[in-house]
Amino acid sequence: MPYEKLLEQRRIKPYHSKPQEVERLLKVADRDLSTAEKILSEDLDWAFNIIYNGLLQAARALMLHEGFRARGPEQHLTVVRFCKLALGPEYERQVALFDQMRRKRNRLVYETGGLVSRLEVEQAPAFARAFVEEIRLLTTGQPHLTLEGA
């Protein structure tokens, strides 16, 4: 099992989720990404934080889908490590970027603002939407339905 080490370290625990829980987290991810895009021109730091939160919620949906929840301290790091194991080398670049965003978000919240560039925040929504969509497909088997696609 790819998650043995995380289980041994007591970073995750088994959890039997319902499909509605996974879908609810994916909806929160969508909401966060939409909100971030709306405030991007007003506040780069908060837009970045909200984009990161959208990614985190989608990654948590993946964990629930796989039958686990994070536990203990450093849960955001646990979620990233879980994604690396769950998604494998095919998603190495995306998980690495998610982890970079996690570390930067931590500094923004706990140390100082003004660490993100406009270009970085303007590029983040496209990455986040694509990554969330990949997780949606893996967890639900269904693409996100937009008004154009409905």
C-alpha positions in Angstrom: 0.0 0.0 0.0 1.5 3.4 -1.0 0.3 5.1 2.2 1.9 2.7 4.8 4.5 5.3 5.9 1.9 8.0 6.4 -0.2 5.5 8.4 2.8 4.4 10.5 3.6 8.1 11.2 0.0 8.6 12.2 -0.3 11.4 9.7 -3.4 9.9 8.1 -6.2 7.7 9.3 -8.7 5.5 7.4 -12.0 7.2 6.7 -15.0 6.0 4.9 -16.4 9.0 3.0 -19.6 9.5 1.1 -19.4 10.7 -2.5 -21.3 13.8 -1.4 -18.3 14.8 0.9 -15.9 14.6 -2.0 -18.3 16.6 -4.2 -18.7 19.2 -1.5 -15.0 19.7 -1.2 -14.7 20.0 -5.0 -17.4 22.7 -5.0 -15.5 24.6 -2.3 -12.4 24.4 -4.5 -14.4 25.8 -7.5 -15.9 28.6 -5.3 -12.4 29.5 -4.0 -10.9 29.7 -7.4 -13.8 31.9 -8.7 -13.4 34.2 -5.7 -9.7 34.5 -6.1 -10.1 35.5 -9.7 -12.5 38.2 -8.7 -10.2 39.8 -6.1 -6.9 39.3 -8.0 -6.7 42.9 -9.1 -7.4 44.1 -5.5 -5.2 42.0 -3.3 -2.5 39.6 -4.6 -1.7 38.0 -1.2 -5.3 37.1 -0.5 -6.0 35.9 -4.1 -2.9 33.6 -3.7 -4.2 32.3 -0.3 -7.6 31.6 -1.7 -6.2 29.8 -4.8 -4.1 27.7 -2.5 -7.1 26.9 -0.4 -9.0 25.8 -3.5 -6.1 23.4 -4.3 -6.1 22.2 -0.7 -9.8 21.4 -0.7 -9.5 19.4 -4.0 -6.5 17.5 -2.5 -8.6 16.7 0.6 -11.3 15.4 -1.7 -8.7 13.1 -3.3 -7.8 11.9 0.2 -11.4 11.2 1.1 -11.9 9.4 -2.2 -9.0 7.2 -1.4 -10.4 6.4 2.1 -8.2 8.6 4.3 -8.1 11.8 6.3 -5.2 13.9 7.5 -4.6 13.9 11.3 -2.3 15.6 13.7 0.0 18.5 13.2 1.2 19.7 9.8 -2.0 18.6 8.0 -1.3 20.7 4.9 2.0 19.0 4.5 0.4 15.7 5.0 -2.1 16.4 2.2 0.7 17.3 -0.2 2.6 14.1 0.7 -0.5 12.1 0.2 -1.1 13.7 -3.2 2.5 12.8 -4.2 1.8 9.1 -3.3 -1.7 9.0 -4.7 -1.0 10.7 -8.0 2.5 9.3 -8.7 5.2 10.5 -10.9 2.8 11.5 -13.7 1.8 14.5 -11.5 5.2 15.2 -10.0 5.3 18.8 -11.4 1.8 19.7 -10.3 2.4 18.3 -6.7 5.7 20.2 -6.5 4.0 23.4 -7.5 1.2 22.7 -5.0 3.9 22.3 -2.3 5.6 25.5 -3.3 2.3 27.3 -3.0 1.8 25.7 0.5 5.1 27.0 1.7 4.6 30.5 0.3 1.1 30.6 1.7 2.5 29.7 5.1 4.9 32.6 4.9 2.2 35.0 3.7 -0.1 34.1 6.6 2.5 33.7 9.4 5.4 36.0 8.5 4.9 38.8 6.0 2.8 39.9 3.1 3.9 41.0 -0.3 5.8 37.8 -1.3 3.9 37.0 -4.4 4.3 38.8 -7.8 1.4 39.8 -10.0 2.6 37.4 -12.7 2.7 34.5 -10.2 -0.8 35.2 -9.0 -2.1 35.7 -12.5 -0.8 32.4 -13.6 -1.9 30.4 -10.5 -5.6 30.2 -11.4 -5.0 28.4 -14.7 -2.7 25.9 -12.9 -5.2 25.4 -10.0 -8.2 25.0 -12.3 -6.4 22.3 -14.4 -5.2 20.5 -11.2 -8.6 20.6 -9.6 -10.1 19.3 -12.8 -7.7 16.4 -12.8 -8.6 15.6 -9.3 -12.3 15.9 -10.1 -11.9 13.4 -13.0 -10.0 11.0 -10.8 -12.5 11.1 -7.9 -15.8 11.4 -9.7 -15.1 10.3 -13.2 -17.0 13.3 -14.4 -15.7 16.6 -15.8 -16.8 19.9 -14.3 -19.9 21.1 -16.0 -19.9 24.8 -16.9 -22.7 26.8 -18.3 -21.2 26.3 -21.8 -20.8 22.6 -21.2 -24.2 22.0 -19.6 
